[in-house]
Amino acid sequence: MTYIIAEPCIGVKDRACVDVCPVECIYEGEEMLFIHPEECIDCGACEPECPVTAIFEESGTPEQWTRYIEMNVQFFRDHPGISPAAGKGK
């Protein structure tokens, strides 16, 4: 199971989650951040750091935001080779 980022991140992109991600699997899109499903190690470090509660374990994604599961996957299909978002301390 992987983590995903949902609607509350749109327009926020706080990046606190990026700072704690041990594998740098969080990427920045135009309107929000995305977690690469093949790179996420399911550690959960990002989830409690999100100030807008936009990060969910895929299986625990609220019903109203389940479309963001596929949106996270599609983002990486549409942007092959994109570089991870750099954390503040990186």
C-alpha positions in Angstrom: 0.0 0.0 0.0 1.2 3.5 -0.8 0.3 6.9 0.4 -1.4 9.5 -1.7 -2.0 13.2 -1.6 -5.6 14.5 -2.1 -7.6 17.6 -2.7 -6.7 19.6 0.5 -3.1 20.1 -0.9 -4.4 22.0 -3.9 -3.0 25.5 -3.8 -1.2 24.8 -0.5 1.9 22.8 -1.3 3.3 23.3 2.3 6.2 20.9 1.7 6.5 19.8 5.4 6.0 16.3 4.1 8.9 16.7 1.6 11.2 17.6 4.5 10.5 14.3 6.3 10.3 11.9 3.4 13.3 9.5 3.7 13.2 8.4 0.1 12.3 11.7 -1.6 9.3 10.3 -3.3 7.2 13.5 -3.2 7.1 15.6 -6.3 5.7 19.0 -7.0 3.0 19.5 -9.6 1.6 22.8 -10.8 -1.2 22.9 -8.2 -0.3 20.3 -5.6 2.3 17.7 -4.5 2.2 14.0 -5.5 3.7 10.8 -4.0 5.3 8.4 -6.5 3.5 5.1 -5.9 6.5 3.0 -7.0 9.0 4.9 -4.8 6.9 5.3 -1.6 8.1 2.9 1.1 4.9 3.2 3.1 6.8 4.6 6.2 4.0 7.1 7.0 6.4 9.8 8.0 4.7 12.4 5.7 1.2 11.9 6.9 1.3 13.6 10.4 3.4 16.4 9.0 0.8 17.6 6.5 -0.9 20.7 8.0 -4.0 20.4 5.8 -4.5 16.6 6.3 -4.1 15.8 2.6 -2.0 12.6 2.9 -3.7 9.3 3.3 -2.7 5.6 3.1 -4.3 4.5 -0.2 -6.7 2.1 1.5 -7.7 4.8 4.0 -8.4 7.5 1.5 -11.8 9.2 2.2 -14.5 8.3 -0.4 -14.8 11.8 -1.7 -11.1 11.8 -2.6 -10.5 8.3 -4.0 -10.1 9.8 -7.5 -6.8 11.2 -6.2 -5.4 7.7 -6.1 -5.5 7.5 -9.8 -4.5 11.1 -10.2 -1.3 10.4 -8.3 -0.5 7.5 -10.6 -1.4 9.5 -13.7 0.8 12.4 -12.7 3.9 10.2 -13.0 2.7 8.7 -16.3 2.4 12.2 -17.7 5.7 13.4 -16.2 8.3 10.7 -16.7 11.7 11.7 -15.4 10.5 14.5 -13.2 12.8 15.3 -10.3 11.6 15.0 -6.6 10.7 18.2 -4.8 13.7 19.2 -2.7 13.1 19.7 1.0 14.1 22.8 2.9 17.2 21.2 4.3 18.2 19.4 1.1 
